[in-house]
Amino acid sequence: MTASLPIALTCGEPAGIGPELAIAARRILGAEVPFFWIGDPHHLPSGTAMTEIADPAKAAQVAPGTLPVLSHLFAEPNQPGTPSRRNAQGVIDVISRAVALVKAGQAAAVCTSPIHKQALQDGAGFAFPGHTEYLAHLAGDVPVVMMLASPLLRVVPVTIHIALADVAARLMPDLLDRTIRLTHSSLITQFGIARPRLAIAGLNPHAGEGGAMGREEITIIAPVLDRLRREGLDLLGPLSADTMFHARARETYDAAVCMYHDQALIPIKTLDFDGGVNVTLGLPFIRTSPDHGTGFDIAGKGVARPDSLIAALRMAAKMAKGRAPWA
């Protein structure tokens, strides 16, 4: 992947805060991070400083305060806060187009603006739970995992969007093994960490306390960790999750692998709510995304904060250069 190439920023759900955040990010970043926005120019707020480009390579020639736009026309005009079913297919096609540009060597990475899954399902029969699964499909149905990353912490949940009551049944040795391996290899190839150190959380309070509070650590987690350690992986755990995320503990590892969604996301959102970035590990290309939703309630009001999108664009640029973010 060529570091000098621009990043492809998808429009996401046009009725959300994505269009206005793209403008704000361009205004703040200027020429620091080269990127172009893929979407319908008519969906941008009135008076936007923008320049349509026919080729991603032209993004570098656009003035720093002006948004480079690779036009992708949609079926209907945009109304902030109210998604249109007729625009659903356009949202999906923009994601596919961004991936195709990266595969063709015309963009360094994909940064995705938030989508509204229900609108895509209702309007275009979208058959995927979300962005991550669709991107994995576009990449050839490769196994992927979700990482949330900030300058303070990187976390990877083993199980994601399932009920807490179902976590223990889904926590299988092969899933844990695959998640740890993908996290380890991605830290090397995409974050530039030569020998990653991973902290692995237990499932139960106090990591089961020797079986007194649950046996998943003994029967599932520890055997996987022992096998991977014999292969040379540097792993801590299973650890009690309530002592993993204070400042001194975070200095001992490069990423934390957690057993369920909130075990991973509560710490990072508490530590750095606005700076968290969603990264998909396992794809043959770089994908980042801001860690927030469509914001229908504030769309078009000019109050949405671009911090997470700016962090996502910066991370994508650094990953494309083969450097660890914030190194």
DRENZA-842070 format. One record per residue (C-alpha): residue number from 1; x, y, z. Coordinates in steps of 0.02 Angstrom, whole numbers, plus 50000, padded with zeros to 5 digits. Example, Ala and Ser with C-alpha at 12.3 -4.5 7.8 and 13.67 -1.06 7.14 Angstrom:
<pts>
PT    i      x      y      z
PT    1  50615  49775  50390
PT    2  50684  49947  50357
</pts>
This chain:
<pts>
PT    i      x      y      z
PT    1  50000  50000  50000
PT    2  50072  50168  49952
PT    3  50082  50295  50092
PT    4  50061  50446  49977
PT    5  49892  50389  49915
PT    6  49737  50475  49988
PT    7  49613  50391  50103
PT    8  49439  50351  50038
PT    9  49308  50419  50160
PT   10  49135  50348  50130
PT   11  48981  50457  50153
PT   12  48892  50334  50268
PT   13  48709  50372  50303
PT   14  48686  50543  50221
PT   15  48544  50592  50338
PT   16  48663  50575  50486
PT   17  48811  50679  50542
PT   18  48934  50602  50417
PT   19  48928  50741  50284
PT   20  48954  50884  50407
PT   21  49093  50790  50498
PT   22  49185  50763  50334
PT   23  49185  50950  50305
PT   24  49243  50986  50482
PT   25  49381  50856  50471
PT   26  49446  50930  50308
PT   27  49443  51105  50380
PT   28  49542  51052  50535
PT   29  49662  50929  50454
PT   30  49699  51030  50298
PT   31  49839  50946  50203
PT   32  49897  50843  50354
PT   33  49797  50690  50302
PT   34  49752  50676  50116
PT   35  49578  50606  50093
PT   36  49428  50620  49979
PT   37  49243  50598  50016
PT   38  49136  50479  49913
PT   39  48953  50528  49906
PT   40  48822  50637  49826
PT   41  48881  50819  49821
PT   42  48700  50874  49840
PT   43  48696  50791  50013
PT   44  48828  50909  50082
PT   45  48768  51062  50180
PT   46  48732  51217  50079
PT   47  48884  51326  50051
PT   48  49010  51186  50074
PT   49  49183  51224  50005
PT   50  49204  51072  49893
PT   51  49285  51021  49730
PT   52  49226  50872  49628
PT   53  49365  50758  49567
PT   54  49357  50622  49436
PT   55  49513  50531  49498
PT   56  49569  50502  49679
PT   57  49744  50557  49629
PT   58  49674  50733  49604
PT   59  49631  50747  49790
PT   60  49806  50809  49828
PT   61  49780  50956  49710
PT   62  49627  51022  49802
PT   63  49653  51170  49918
PT   64  49674  51116  50101
PT   65  49514  51199  50161
PT   66  49409  51125  50022
PT   67  49333  50950  50026
PT   68  49382  50839  49877
PT   69  49225  50745  49822
PT   70  49217  50590  49713
PT   71  49037  50605  49656
PT   72  48918  50458  49681
PT   73  48740  50514  49644
PT   74  48597  50448  49752
PT   75  48413  50421  49715
PT   76  48345  50560  49825
PT   77  48394  50725  49906
PT   78  48452  50720  50086
PT   79  48351  50773  50238
PT   80  48458  50778  50396
PT   81  48388  50666  50532
PT   82  48272  50569  50417
PT   83  48348  50424  50319
PT   84  48273  50381  50150
PT   85  48247  50200  50099
PT   86  48281  50248  49919
PT   87  48456  50304  49966
PT   88  48500  50140  50051
PT   89  48576  50058  49897
PT   90  48684  50210  49867
PT   91  48757  50196  50042
PT   92  48802  50013  50010
PT   93  48874  50050  49838
PT   94  48987  50187  49907
PT   95  49065  50063  50029
PT   96  49094  49939  49889
PT   97  49167  50075  49779
PT   98  49289  50130  49915
PT   99  49352  49951  49937
PT  100  49371  49933  49749
PT  101  49477  50091  49744
PT  102  49593  50024  49879
PT  103  49607  49857  49791
PT  104  49649  49948  49629
PT  105  49789  50044  49714
PT  106  49701  50212  49700
PT  107  49675  50239  49887
PT  108  49781  50198  50039
PT  109  49641  50147  50156
PT  110  49454  50151  50185
PT  111  49380  50259  50323
PT  112  49194  50229  50343
PT  113  49066  50353  50406
PT  114  48924  50280  50513
PT  115  48782  50187  50430
PT  116  48605  50151  50490
PT  117  48584  49964  50476
PT  118  48394  49965  50489
PT  119  48380  50090  50345
PT  120  48492  49980  50237
PT  121  48394  49824  50280
PT  122  48226  49907  50246
PT  123  48281  49998  50089
PT  124  48400  49876  50006
PT  125  48384  49709  50095
PT  126  48558  49728  50171
PT  127  48601  49553  50229
PT  128  48744  49594  50348
PT  129  48742  49641  50534
PT  130  48851  49792  50497
PT  131  49001  49870  50412
PT  132  49127  49742  50475
PT  133  49037  49591  50406
PT  134  49005  49674  50238
PT  135  49187  49724  50221
PT  136  49240  49546  50263
PT  137  49123  49487  50125
PT  138  49196  49609  50000
PT  139  49369  49545  50047
PT  140  49320  49365  50009
PT  141  49233  49314  50171
PT  142  49394  49324  50271
PT  143  49392  49305  50462
PT  144  49399  49474  50548
PT  145  49395  49546  50722
PT  146  49349  49719  50788
PT  147  49475  49827  50878
PT  148  49438  49991  50967
PT  149  49596  50095  50981
PT  150  49649  50261  51055
PT  151  49815  50334  51110
PT  152  49781  50262  51283
PT  153  49718  50087  51248
PT  154  49682  49955  51115
PT  155  49546  49826  51150
PT  156  49476  49679  51053
PT  157  49315  49591  51107
PT  158  49305  49404  51069
PT  159  49115  49404  51066
PT  160  49031  49563  51008
PT  161  48847  49601  50981
PT  162  48763  49462  51077
PT  163  48667  49455  51241
PT  164  48773  49440  51396
PT  165  48677  49281  51439
PT  166  48744  49201  51279
PT  167  48928  49245  51299
PT  168  48985  49089  51393
PT  169  48906  48974  51264
PT  170  48986  49069  51118
PT  171  49158  49077  51198
PT  172  49234  48928  51108
PT  173  49420  48886  51102
PT  174  49431  48906  50912
PT  175  49352  49080  50919
PT  176  49470  49136  51057
PT  177  49619  49061  50965
PT  178  49574  49149  50801
PT  179  49544  49316  50887
PT  180  49711  49314  50977
PT  181  49806  49260  50820
PT  182  49725  49396  50713
PT  183  49759  49528  50844
PT  184  49940  49473  50861
PT  185  49975  49469  50674
PT  186  49886  49635  50641
PT  187  49986  49724  50775
PT  188  50141  49669  50681
PT  189  50085  49702  50502
PT  190  49973  49855  50524
PT  191  50036  49938  50683
PT  192  50222  49907  50665
PT  193  50244  49819  50834
PT  194  50380  49688  50810
PT  195  50338  49583  50963
PT  196  50161  49618  51024
PT  197  50115  49593  51205
PT  198  49934  49543  51232
PT  199  49836  49546  51395
PT  200  49694  49419  51397
PT  201  49547  49450  51513
PT  202  49456  49313  51604
PT  203  49269  49295  51585
PT  204  49218  49288  51767
PT  205  49250  49404  51915
PT  206  49430  49384  51976
PT  207  49462  49274  51823
PT  208  49359  49138  51905
PT  209  49464  49135  52065
PT  210  49526  48959  52037
PT  211  49354  48895  51988
PT  212  49258  48968  52135
PT  213  49172  49097  52023
PT  214  49165  49003  51859
PT  215  49271  48878  51765
PT  216  49285  48952  51589
PT  217  49460  49016  51630
PT  218  49514  48839  51674
PT  219  49424  48742  51538
PT  220  49430  48862  51390
PT  221  49542  49015  51409
PT  222  49699  48949  51495
PT  223  49722  48799  51378
PT  224  49714  48913  51225
PT  225  49840  49033  51302
PT  226  49958  48892  51351
PT  227  49956  48823  51173
PT  228  49989  48994  51096
PT  229  50129  49031  51219
PT  230  50215  48871  51164
PT  231  50211  48945  50987
PT  232  50300  49100  51049
PT  233  50159  49226  51078
PT  234  50184  49346  51224
PT  235  50023  49330  51323
PT  236  49969  49385  51497
PT  237  49820  49302  51577
PT  238  49687  49256  51601
PT  239  49679  49415  51703
PT  240  49547  49488  51815
PT  241  49468  49623  51707
PT  242  49445  49745  51852
PT  243  49634  49766  51870
PT  244  49684  49770  51685
PT  245  49649  49949  51635
PT  246  49732  50066  51760
PT  247  49882  50165  51697
PT  248  50020  50051  51763
PT  249  49935  49894  51697
PT  250  49914  49970  51524
PT  251  50102  49995  51513
PT  252  50129  49806  51514
PT  253  50036  49765  51352
PT  254  50000  49828  51176
PT  255  49820  49768  51165
PT  256  49691  49689  51279
PT  257  49584  49544  51218
PT  258  49419  49540  51313
PT  259  49284  49408  51319
PT  260  49131  49516  51282
PT  261  49078  49685  51214
PT  262  49062  49792  51369
PT  263  49215  49717  51453
PT  264  49315  49792  51310
PT  265  49220  49950  51265
PT  266  49181  50022  51436
PT  267  49366  50050  51479
PT  268  49413  50133  51314
PT  269  49258  50242  51308
PT  270  49288  50296  51487
PT  271  49471  50336  51454
PT  272  49450  50419  51283
PT  273  49271  50437  51226
PT  274  49306  50559  51083
PT  275  49472  50483  51024
PT  276  49420  50302  51002
PT  277  49435  50226  50829
PT  278  49357  50066  50761
PT  279  49484  49962  50663
PT  280  49441  49801  50572
PT  281  49583  49674  50590
PT  282  49605  49532  50466
PT  283  49558  49626  50307
PT  284  49684  49633  50164
PT  285  49666  49823  50169
PT  286  49660  49956  50306
PT  287  49490  50005  50372
PT  288  49456  50128  50512
PT  289  49296  50212  50569
PT  290  49244  50339  50700
PT  291  49173  50258  50856
PT  292  49001  50338  50853
PT  293  48836  50319  50766
PT  294  48736  50419  50640
PT  295  48679  50553  50764
PT  296  48509  50582  50684
PT  297  48456  50690  50833
PT  298  48593  50818  50801
PT  299  48615  50799  50612
PT  300  48618  50964  50519
PT  301  48630  51068  50679
PT  302  48816  51100  50669
PT  303  48853  51033  50843
PT  304  48927  50862  50802
PT  305  49109  50841  50856
PT  306  49232  50780  50724
PT  307  49362  50716  50850
PT  308  49333  50530  50819
PT  309  49329  50549  50630
PT  310  49490  50649  50635
PT  311  49569  50513  50744
PT  312  49509  50380  50621
PT  313  49583  50471  50472
PT  314  49748  50501  50561
PT  315  49759  50319  50613
PT  316  49722  50258  50436
PT  317  49860  50371  50369
PT  318  49988  50310  50495
PT  319  49941  50128  50469
PT  320  49960  50153  50281
PT  321  50136  50215  50311
PT  322  50179  50058  50408
PT  323  50203  50154  50570
PT  324  50124  50121  50738
PT  325  49996  50256  50777
PT  326  50060  50384  50902
PT  327  50237  50311  50893
</pts>
